């Protein structure tokens, strides 16, 4: 039986970056109150998830590195006390480089608290790009923090953003080359998206043309993929690359349709065919938990068709659709239902079948959105 994952949403940031549309707040004065309510939420679920065991814990945000090592240790201790956590669980914390600039000991103390995988929001190794993205760190700070983190972690991930206005292949090369030189274990490479309600969208949407043309963006994507694969990375999900054995165990829970539980405001959970989400408002979240009430905003039981769509959408982003799992969860024979689409995609080398796994090739990855909308 596959194990489940735990996600902890820490909704605090020093500022909101121009491109970010995640739920977050900048009032860190209420962080202690939030931690107390988060621990209450965890304890309220202890009796509901006794049948589950967990082998991944992921602190996401927001900026989880605003937490002290003591607060992180307290959360991990509470999880261990209430749930069946594997002794070898992967425990990740997302972080920003500036949170360690004046205190490298925080890296060591997170490791002592139980963190064994650290992910840095680097975004770029070019200062001009960082300034455009309204990041608070410099390229030099990012490099020095990664180098120091290697003393305490053997699993280091970084995020990079590309397709910035006016960006060239030579710009991307600088960031990719530096990631390779630093010998990080995992790279998540995301295109810049102009999400509505963000400052970036408001600034650029008034222009007739904004964003990177699709053909150029695909060229950037192919460049990332080729360079990282050449240097020992496995392209195991559309936007993610990892050294052997260093894939994100937690994120694979989503792509492989395992169960997961989310804690914190705006977090999401899935157990079997039930999905639910928490209040996207820290005031409502805190009030509910102060009264020992779970802060659930919405819940939904998935139909067979919804499960089928999710299995295809998530599977084709990563290792592929497991046809045995598909039949077990939906009652539908995947090969039989999509036979024409499968045959055409394989003939044109956009996909392949290995055993019971139908997956996209690198050629298919680069046009995955079109494949999903046209064929499935």
C-alpha positions as CSV (number, residue, x, y, z in Angstrom):
1,X,0.0,0.0,0.0
2,X,1.4,3.5,-0.9
3,X,1.9,5.9,1.9
4,X,0.3,9.3,2.1
5,X,1.7,12.8,2.3
6,X,1.3,15.8,4.7
7,X,1.4,19.4,3.5
8,X,1.8,22.3,5.9
9,X,0.8,25.7,4.5
10,X,2.7,28.6,6.1
11,X,0.9,31.7,4.7
12,X,3.4,34.3,5.8
13,X,5.7,36.4,3.7
14,X,7.8,39.6,4.2
15,X,6.2,40.9,1.0
16,X,4.1,39.7,-1.9
17,X,6.1,39.2,-5.1
18,X,4.7,40.8,-8.2
19,X,3.9,37.5,-9.9
20,X,2.5,35.6,-6.9
21,X,-1.2,34.7,-6.6
22,X,-0.9,32.3,-3.6
23,X,-2.8,33.0,-0.4
24,X,-0.4,34.8,2.0
25,X,-0.3,37.6,4.6
26,X,2.5,39.9,5.6
27,X,1.5,40.5,9.2
28,X,4.0,38.2,11.0
29,X,2.8,39.5,14.4
30,X,0.1,36.8,14.4
31,X,2.5,34.0,13.5
32,X,2.6,32.6,17.1
33,X,-1.3,32.5,17.2
34,X,-1.3,30.7,13.8
35,X,1.2,28.1,15.1
36,X,-1.0,27.4,18.1
37,X,-4.0,26.9,15.9
38,X,-2.1,24.8,13.4
39,X,-1.1,22.4,16.2
40,X,-4.8,22.2,17.2
41,X,-5.8,21.4,13.6
42,X,-3.2,18.6,13.5
43,X,-4.5,17.1,16.8
44,X,-8.1,17.3,15.6
45,X,-7.3,15.0,12.7
46,X,-5.4,12.4,14.8
47,X,-8.4,10.1,15.3
48,X,-9.6,10.5,11.7
49,X,-6.4,9.2,9.9
50,X,-5.4,6.3,12.1
51,X,-5.4,3.9,9.1
52,X,-2.9,6.1,7.2
53,X,0.8,6.1,7.3
54,X,2.9,9.0,6.0
55,X,6.3,9.2,4.4
56,X,6.5,12.8,3.4
57,X,6.0,16.2,5.1
58,X,6.2,19.4,3.1
59,X,6.3,22.9,4.6
60,X,5.1,25.2,1.8
61,X,4.0,28.7,1.6
62,X,4.2,31.6,1.7
63,X,7.6,31.5,3.2
64,X,8.1,28.7,5.7
65,X,11.7,29.8,6.4
66,X,10.2,32.7,8.4
67,X,9.6,30.0,11.1
68,X,12.2,29.5,13.8
69,X,13.8,26.1,14.0
70,X,12.0,25.7,17.3
71,X,8.6,26.2,15.7
72,X,9.5,23.7,12.9
73,X,10.5,21.2,15.5
74,X,7.3,21.7,17.5
75,X,5.2,21.1,14.4
76,X,7.1,17.9,13.4
77,X,6.9,16.7,17.0
78,X,3.1,17.2,17.0
79,X,2.8,15.4,13.7
80,X,4.8,12.4,15.0
81,X,2.7,12.3,18.2
82,X,-0.6,12.3,16.3
83,X,0.2,10.3,13.1
84,X,2.1,7.3,11.9
85,X,5.1,8.9,10.3
86,X,7.8,6.7,8.7
87,X,11.2,6.8,10.3
88,X,12.7,7.7,6.9
89,X,10.1,10.3,5.9
90,X,11.2,13.0,3.5
91,X,10.7,16.3,5.3
92,X,11.0,19.4,3.1
93,X,11.0,23.1,3.8
94,X,10.6,25.8,1.2
95,X,12.7,28.8,1.9
96,X,14.0,32.1,0.6
97,X,17.8,32.8,0.5
98,X,17.5,36.1,2.4
99,X,16.3,34.3,5.5
100,X,19.8,32.8,6.0
101,X,21.9,35.7,4.8
102,X,22.8,36.9,8.3
103,X,22.3,33.6,10.1
104,X,23.7,30.5,8.5
105,X,23.2,28.6,11.7
106,X,19.5,28.5,10.9
107,X,20.3,26.0,8.1
108,X,22.0,23.7,10.7
109,X,19.2,24.1,13.2
110,X,16.5,23.2,10.7
111,X,18.4,20.0,10.1
112,X,18.5,19.4,13.8
113,X,14.7,20.1,14.0
114,X,14.1,17.2,11.5
115,X,14.3,18.8,8.0
116,X,16.2,16.6,5.6
117,X,15.3,18.3,2.3
118,X,15.5,22.0,1.6
119,X,14.1,23.9,-1.4
120,X,15.2,27.4,-2.2
121,X,13.2,30.0,-4.1
122,X,16.2,31.1,-6.2
123,X,14.2,32.0,-9.4
124,X,17.3,33.3,-11.2
125,X,21.1,33.8,-10.8
126,X,20.9,37.1,-12.6
127,X,20.4,40.2,-10.4
128,X,18.5,42.2,-13.0
129,X,15.9,39.3,-13.3
130,X,15.6,39.1,-9.5
131,X,14.9,42.8,-9.3
132,X,12.2,42.5,-12.0
133,X,10.6,39.6,-10.0
134,X,10.7,41.8,-6.9
135,X,12.8,39.2,-5.0
136,X,14.6,40.3,-1.8
137,X,17.8,38.4,-2.4
138,X,20.7,38.8,-4.8
139,X,22.3,36.1,-6.9
140,X,25.3,36.2,-4.7
141,X,23.2,35.5,-1.6
142,X,21.5,32.6,-3.4
143,X,24.8,31.1,-4.3
144,X,26.4,31.4,-0.8
145,X,23.3,30.0,0.9
146,X,23.2,26.9,-1.4
147,X,26.9,26.3,-0.8
148,X,26.5,26.5,3.0
149,X,23.4,24.3,2.9
150,X,25.4,21.5,1.4
151,X,27.1,21.1,4.8
152,X,23.8,19.9,6.3
153,X,21.6,18.5,3.4
154,X,22.2,15.9,0.8
155,X,19.0,16.8,-1.0
156,X,18.8,20.4,-2.2
157,X,16.2,21.7,-4.6
158,X,15.9,25.1,-6.3
159,X,13.1,26.9,-8.2
160,X,13.9,28.8,-11.4
161,X,11.6,31.0,-13.4
162,X,12.0,31.6,-17.1
163,X,10.2,33.4,-20.0
164,X,10.7,36.8,-18.5
165,X,10.1,39.8,-20.8
166,X,13.0,40.1,-23.3
167,X,14.8,37.1,-21.9
168,X,17.2,35.3,-24.2
169,X,18.7,31.7,-24.3
170,X,22.0,33.2,-23.1
171,X,20.2,34.5,-19.9
172,X,18.7,31.1,-19.2
173,X,22.1,29.5,-19.8
174,X,23.6,31.6,-17.0
175,X,21.1,30.3,-14.4
176,X,21.2,26.7,-15.7
177,X,25.0,26.7,-15.7
178,X,25.2,28.0,-12.2
179,X,22.7,25.4,-10.9
180,X,24.8,22.7,-12.5
181,X,28.0,24.1,-11.0
182,X,26.5,24.2,-7.6
183,X,25.5,20.5,-8.0
184,X,22.0,20.9,-6.7
185,X,19.9,17.7,-6.6
186,X,16.6,19.0,-8.0
187,X,15.5,21.8,-10.2
188,X,11.9,23.0,-10.7
189,X,11.7,25.2,-13.8
190,X,8.5,27.2,-14.2
191,X,7.4,29.7,-16.9
192,X,6.4,33.2,-15.7
193,X,2.6,33.3,-15.7
194,X,0.7,36.6,-15.6
195,X,-1.9,35.5,-13.1
196,X,-4.9,37.8,-12.7
197,X,-5.0,39.8,-9.4
198,X,-1.2,40.0,-9.4
199,X,0.8,43.2,-9.7
200,X,2.6,41.8,-12.7
201,X,-0.7,41.2,-14.6
202,X,-2.0,44.7,-13.8
203,X,1.3,46.2,-15.1
204,X,1.4,44.2,-18.3
205,X,-2.2,43.5,-19.3
206,X,-2.6,47.0,-20.6
207,X,-0.1,46.3,-23.3
208,X,-1.1,44.9,-26.7
209,X,1.4,42.2,-26.6
210,X,2.9,40.8,-23.4
211,X,4.3,37.5,-22.4
212,X,6.7,35.3,-24.4
213,X,5.6,33.9,-27.8
214,X,4.7,30.3,-27.6
215,X,7.4,29.1,-30.0
216,X,10.1,31.0,-28.0
217,X,8.8,29.6,-24.7
218,X,8.9,26.1,-26.2
219,X,12.5,26.8,-27.2
220,X,13.4,27.8,-23.7
221,X,11.7,24.7,-22.3
222,X,13.6,22.4,-24.6
223,X,16.8,24.2,-23.7
224,X,16.2,23.6,-20.0
225,X,15.4,20.0,-20.6
226,X,18.4,19.2,-22.9
227,X,21.0,20.9,-20.6
228,X,19.8,19.3,-17.4
229,X,19.4,15.8,-18.9
230,X,23.0,16.2,-20.3
231,X,24.2,16.9,-16.8
232,X,22.6,13.9,-15.1
233,X,19.1,15.0,-14.3
234,X,16.1,12.9,-14.9
235,X,13.1,14.8,-16.4
236,X,10.5,13.1,-14.2
237,X,7.7,15.6,-14.4
238,X,6.9,18.4,-16.9
239,X,8.5,21.1,-14.8
240,X,10.8,19.1,-12.6
241,X,14.2,17.5,-13.0
242,X,16.1,15.5,-10.4
243,X,19.3,13.6,-9.9
244,X,18.9,9.8,-9.4
245,X,16.8,9.1,-6.3
246,X,16.2,12.8,-5.6
247,X,12.7,13.2,-7.0
248,X,10.4,15.1,-4.7
249,X,8.6,12.3,-2.8
250,X,5.9,14.6,-1.7
251,X,5.0,16.2,-5.0
252,X,4.9,12.7,-6.5
253,X,1.9,12.1,-4.2
254,X,-0.1,14.5,-6.3
255,X,1.0,13.3,-9.7
256,X,0.6,9.6,-8.9
257,X,-2.8,10.2,-7.2
258,X,-1.8,9.1,-3.7
259,X,-3.7,10.5,-0.7
260,X,-2.5,13.6,1.1
261,X,-3.7,15.8,3.9
262,X,-3.2,19.6,4.1
263,X,-3.0,21.8,7.2
264,X,-3.1,25.6,7.3
265,X,-5.3,28.2,5.6
266,X,-6.1,27.5,1.9
267,X,-4.5,24.0,2.0
268,X,-6.1,21.1,0.1
269,X,-6.6,17.4,0.9
270,X,-7.5,14.2,-0.9
271,X,-8.4,11.0,0.8
272,X,-9.7,8.3,-1.6
273,X,-12.5,10.0,-3.6
274,X,-13.0,12.9,-1.3
275,X,-11.4,16.3,-1.7
276,X,-11.6,19.3,0.6
277,X,-10.0,22.7,1.2
278,X,-9.5,24.9,4.1
279,X,-10.6,28.5,4.6
280,X,-8.6,30.9,2.5
281,X,-8.7,33.4,5.2
282,X,-6.5,33.3,8.3
283,X,-9.1,35.1,10.5
284,X,-11.8,32.5,9.7
285,X,-9.2,29.7,10.1
286,X,-8.1,30.9,13.5
287,X,-11.7,31.4,14.8
288,X,-12.7,27.9,13.7
289,X,-9.7,26.3,15.5
290,X,-10.1,28.4,18.6
291,X,-13.4,26.7,18.9
292,X,-11.9,23.3,18.0
293,X,-13.8,23.2,14.7
294,X,-12.0,22.0,11.5
295,X,-11.6,25.0,9.2
296,X,-13.0,23.3,6.1
297,X,-14.4,25.7,3.5
298,X,-15.4,23.2,0.8
299,X,-15.6,19.5,0.3
300,X,-16.5,17.4,-2.7
301,X,-16.8,13.7,-3.5
302,X,-15.3,12.9,-6.9
303,X,-17.3,11.1,-9.6
304,X,-15.8,8.3,-11.7
305,X,-15.5,10.8,-14.6
306,X,-13.7,13.4,-12.5
307,X,-11.3,10.8,-11.1
308,X,-10.6,9.6,-14.7
309,X,-9.9,13.2,-15.9
310,X,-7.6,13.8,-12.9
311,X,-5.7,10.6,-13.4
312,X,-5.0,11.5,-17.0
313,X,-4.2,15.2,-16.4
314,X,-1.8,14.4,-13.5
315,X,-0.4,11.2,-14.9
316,X,0.6,12.7,-18.3
317,X,2.5,15.4,-16.5
318,X,4.7,12.8,-14.9
319,X,5.4,9.1,-15.2
320,X,2.2,8.4,-17.2
321,X,-1.2,6.8,-16.7
322,X,-1.1,3.5,-14.9
323,X,-3.8,1.6,-16.8
324,X,-4.2,-0.9,-13.9
325,X,-4.8,1.8,-11.4
326,X,-7.1,3.6,-13.8
327,X,-9.3,0.6,-14.2
328,X,-9.3,-0.1,-10.4
329,X,-10.3,3.5,-9.5
330,X,-12.8,4.3,-12.3
331,X,-14.0,0.9,-13.7
332,X,-12.9,2.2,-17.1
333,X,-10.5,0.4,-19.5
334,X,-8.2,3.2,-20.4
335,X,-6.7,1.5,-23.5
336,X,-10.1,0.6,-24.9
337,X,-11.7,4.0,-24.2
338,X,-8.9,6.0,-25.8
339,X,-7.6,3.5,-28.3
340,X,-7.6,5.9,-31.3
341,X,-5.9,8.7,-29.4
342,X,-3.3,6.4,-28.0
343,X,-2.5,4.9,-31.4
344,X,-2.2,8.3,-33.0
345,X,0.1,9.7,-30.3
346,X,2.3,6.7,-30.3
347,X,2.6,6.7,-34.1
348,X,3.6,10.3,-34.1
349,X,6.1,9.6,-31.2
350,X,4.3,11.9,-28.7
351,X,3.7,8.9,-26.4
352,X,4.7,5.4,-25.6
353,X,3.5,2.3,-23.6
354,X,5.8,0.4,-21.3
355,X,4.0,-2.4,-19.6
356,X,0.9,-0.9,-18.0
357,X,2.1,2.7,-18.2
358,X,1.1,5.0,-21.0
359,X,3.3,8.1,-20.9
360,X,4.4,11.1,-23.0
361,X,7.8,11.2,-24.6
362,X,10.0,14.3,-24.4
363,X,8.4,15.4,-27.7
364,X,5.0,15.0,-26.1
365,X,5.9,16.8,-22.9
366,X,6.7,20.0,-24.8
367,X,3.1,20.1,-26.2
368,X,1.3,18.4,-23.3
369,X,-1.4,21.1,-22.9
370,X,-2.4,20.6,-26.5
371,X,-2.4,16.8,-26.2
372,X,-4.6,16.9,-23.1
373,X,-7.2,19.3,-24.6
374,X,-7.3,17.6,-28.1
375,X,-7.1,13.9,-27.2
376,X,-8.4,13.6,-23.7
